[in-house]
Amino acid sequence: MLRKPVLSECNSASSQLNFSLMYDLIGDIHGYADELVRLLETLGYQEVQGVFRHPERQVIFCGDFIDRGPQIRDVLRICRSMCENGSAEAVMGNHEFNALAYATPDPSRPGKHLRTHTEGTRRQHQATLDQLSEQELESALDWFRGLPMWLDKQQLRVVHACWDQRDMLVIREALPAGSAVNTDFLIRATRISDPLYRSVERTLKGPEMRLPGGLSVTDREGNVRRQVRTRWFERPEGRSCAEYMMPRVNLQYLQTTMVTDSDRPAPYAADEPPLFFGHYWLYDSTPAPLRPNIACLDYSVARNGMLTAYRYHGENRLSAASFVSVRRPPQTPDCDPESTSQDS
């Protein structure tokens, strides 16, 4: 019988580890249900009465279920049914948060929404709007409101983009553990002047750094970026921009340019529990830990990459051998993932 774990957040890293519950952690899905089903079946999950289950293991999803892909309805059905029936848990991704803000009217701007309906935000969210009926979208939003922004299982931790206890304290003051996201929280979290805005941005979208000297990079979607994501879990001192970017790049002019300005890093100690996150669109051909206790599970399934999981067995040091991936079929058309710097 599947044993449903007790939810725990912000537990001490020194707490006694519990190895009785084993997890399969899955990265950003973005509406690719065929790949999700293949991955679950590869991991040994079987669909029983509409719910994928494993007799001994449980999935933890790292967020970003929606937008971009062609099977958003099916992804939501599979993941939500697993979470509601005890065979999975999930954290909120920035795309779920963005969907909530996109759908919520802004009381200070009549006729507007907390996430402004611009050409760019519509394009990013269009696949979800096209594929879900009004009733289906409202039901999905209800589910998103109840997703936690992180999970701390004592033996492992999960967040969508950045683990920083300072930001978690700010979020927890505004949203007590177990509470669903409400309109007041959304309003504060979308006001740049409110400290909650920065903490939610960092937790769900990750810190960035501004490239010095007016330098820029062009990402894989053709967007010119002067601010780039960082390896926030490491200190930036003495690092080149090329090696401190997330993902790292092989550009000569950035290899010789040192980091001068990075949004508050959150160094993650080597003796802390294994940490898993998604969000960063890695494109390595063979998934591997970023550090012995840190793994990113977003390997760009929406850009003809891989849907990736980590099969966790209670270890403190993560292994490349425990990654499990399924690739998109060759020559499958990509969905347009164009976005602003912080929103992809």
N, C-alpha and C positions, 0 to 999 in steps of 0.2 A: 504494500500500500504506500502511495506517495505521502511523505511526511511534509506537511506545510510548515515552513519556518516562521518563527516570530520575527516581525519586522523590528529592526533596531537601527537607530540613527545616531551618529556622533558618539559612538562608544570609544572608550580608551583603547589605544593600540596595544596596551599591555594586558588587555583582558584575555582570559583563557580561551584558546582556540577551540572550536567545535568542528570536528571533522566528520560528524555523522551525516551532514547534508552536503551533497556534491552538486555543483552547478555547471551549466553550460551557458556561457555569456556570449550574446550575439550582438553584433554591431548594427549600424544604420541600415535600414531595409528600404526605405523610400519607395514603397509601392511595388516591390518586386516579389510577388507571392510565389511564383514558380520556383525561384531560387530559394525562398524561405522553406517551402515544402521539401525540396531536395536536401537542404541542409539539415532540417529536423530529422528526416528519414535516415540520412547518413549518420546522425548522432544517435540513432536508435529509438526515436520517438515514433509512435504509431497513433493514427487518428482513431479514437474510440468514441462513438456517439458525438461526433462533431468537435472533439477536443483532442489535440495532440498531447500524448502522455508518455512518460517513461516510468518504469517501475521503481527506479532508485534515484532519479536525478530530477533537477528542476532548471528551467531556463531563467536567465535574467536578461531582459532586453535593455540596451543602452539608449533607447529613444530614437527619434526621427523615423517614425513609421510612414509618414505621409509625404506628399509632394513628389513630383518628378516622374515616378514610375507609372506603368499602365494598369496596375492591379491593386490600387489602394484599398478598395472595398474588401477584397479578399485578405489583404494583409491585416486590416483592422479586425476582421472577423476571426482570423486565426489567433492573433496575439491577444485580443481582448478575451476571447473564450478561454485561452490558456490561463490568463491572469485571474479571471473570475472563477475558475475551477481549480485553482491551487497548483497547476503544473508550471506556472511562470510568475515572475514579477517583472516590473519595468520601472525605469526612471523616465522623467520628462526630457525630451529633446528641445532644441530651440525651435524646430518646426512646429511642434505641438504648442509651445508658448506663443509663437507668432500667430498661429491659427486662432488662438483665443483672443489675442489683441486685435487681430484683423476683424473679428466678428463682433467686437464690443464697442458700442457707440461711445464717443468721447463727450462726457457731460459739459466740458468747457468749450467745445467746438461743435455747435449744432450741425448735424448732417455729416460729421466726420467720425472717424473711428480711431481707437487708440493706436493701431498700426495703420498709418495712412494708406489709402488705396491709390497708390501710384502705379505707373506702368510697370516698374520693376517689381513691386510687391505682388501685383496681380499675376505677373508672369511666373514668379516663383511658386505661387499658390494655385495656379490655374488648373493643374492636373487634378488636384483635390476637389476644387469647385466643379469641374466638369464631370467627375466620376461619381460623386455622391449627391443624392437627392437632398433637399433641404432638411428632411427629417433625419436622414442618415448623418448629415453633417452635424446637426444639433446633438444627436446621440453620441457621436464621436467626441464632440467638445465636452459633453458631460463627463466622459471617461477621462479625457485629458486633464480636467480640473482636479481629479483625484490622484494623479500620478505624483509621487514624491520627486524632488529634484536631486536626491541622492539616496543611496542605501549604504549602510555600514553593517556588515554581517560579522564583525569582529575578525573573522579569518580573511575577509576580503572586503573591498569597497568598490562602489560603482557610482559614476557620475557621467553626465553626457560630455562635458568639456574640460572642467577645471575643478580640482579639489583644493579648496582653501577654507580652513576653519574660520577665518575672519569673515569671509563672505557668508558662510553658513550661519554664523551668529546673527548677522544682520537679517538674513532671510527668516530665521527661526523666530526672531522677535516680531516680525510682521505676519508670520504664518506658522502657528504652533504645529508641532509634529502631529500628523494624522488629519490635519485640516485640509479641506479642498480649497483650491485657488478661487477667490471671489473677486467681485468687481473692484472693490477698494484696493485689494492687493495689485490687481492688474493696472489700475490707474497709477498707483505709486511706482510700480516697476517699469512704467513706460514714460515717466517724467524724468528727464535728464538731471534736473536739479535735486532729485531725491536720492539719498545714498543707496536706497534699495535698488535703484536702476542699475548702478554699477555692479552690485553684487550679483544680481540675476544675470546681467550680461556676461560677467566673468564665469559664472557657474555653468551657464548653458551655451556660451559662445566662445569662451576662452579669452585670455589676455592677448594683446597685440603689442607690437613695437612699431614706431615710425622709423622708416629707413632714413639714415642721415644724408645730408648734402643734396636733398632733392632726388635721391635715387628712387627707382621704382622697379617692379617686376610685373610681367604679364603672366597671368595664371592660365590654366589649361582651358578656361572658358573664354579667354581673350580679354579679361578685365585687367586694366592697368591698376596696380595696387601700390600705394606708398606706405600703407600700414599692412603688416603681415602677422600671422599667428606665430606663436613662440613655443619653445620647449620650456614652459613656465615652471615645470617641476625641477628645473636645474637653474643654478645661478648664472646670470649673463656675463659676469665679469671675465674679461679676457677671451671672450668668444667672438668669432666673426659672425656677421649677419647670416652668412650662408649656413653655418652649423647651428645657429640658435633658432633659425626658422623652423616652422612645423608645417609640412614636412621639410626636411633639409633640401637644399638645392645645390646644383653644381654649376654655379655661375662665377666666373673668375672675379668680376668686379665686386661681388659680395663676399668672396672668400678673403679678400684683402681689406674689407671694410669692417671695423669693429663695432660692436653694439654700443650705442651711446644713450639710448632712451628706450626702456622697456617698461610697459605697464606692470607694476608691482608683481614680481615673480612670487611663486609659492613653493619653494624647494621642498621636495618630498624625500624624507629620510630613508636610508637603505634598510632600516630595521622596522619600518612601518608595514602594515599588511599589504598584500598585493592589491593594486589599484587598476581598474579597468574603465576605459572610456571609449567614446566613438568620435564623431564630428570632424576629423581632420583630413579626410580624403587621401589617405596614404595610397601610394601606387607601386609599392614594392611587389615583385613577383612572388616572393616567398615571405609570408608573415612571420614576424619574430618579435619578442619583447623589446620595448624601447630601453628598458633597464631590467635588472633581475626581478624587480617587484612592480613593474609598470608595463601595461599593454594597451595599445590602441587597437580597436577592432573595426574601424571604418576603413575598408579597402576598396572604396569607390565603386560599389555595385552599380550605381546610377551612371557611371562613365565606363561601362564595359569592363569593370573590374571584377571583384569577388565579394560575395557575401561571406563573412568570416565569423567564426566562433572560437572561443577558447574553452577547452574541456578541462575544467578545474577539478583536481583530486585532493585538495587540501594542502598543496605545497606552498612554501614560502618563497621559493625561487622559481620563477616561471620558465617554461621551456618552449622553444620553437616547435618541438615535436607535438605539443598539445594544441596547436592551432589546427582548425578544420575549416576548409573553404570550399565553396562551389562557385564556379565561374559562370558568367553570363555566356549564353551560346554565342559562337562567333558571328560577327556581322549583324548583331542585333542593334537596331537604331538606338542611339542615345536620346534620352529626353533632355530638353534644354534646362540645365541647372543654373542659369545665369542668376547672379545675386549680387547684393552689396557685400562689402568686405566681411562684415561680421555675421552674415546670415546664411552662408552656405552650409 
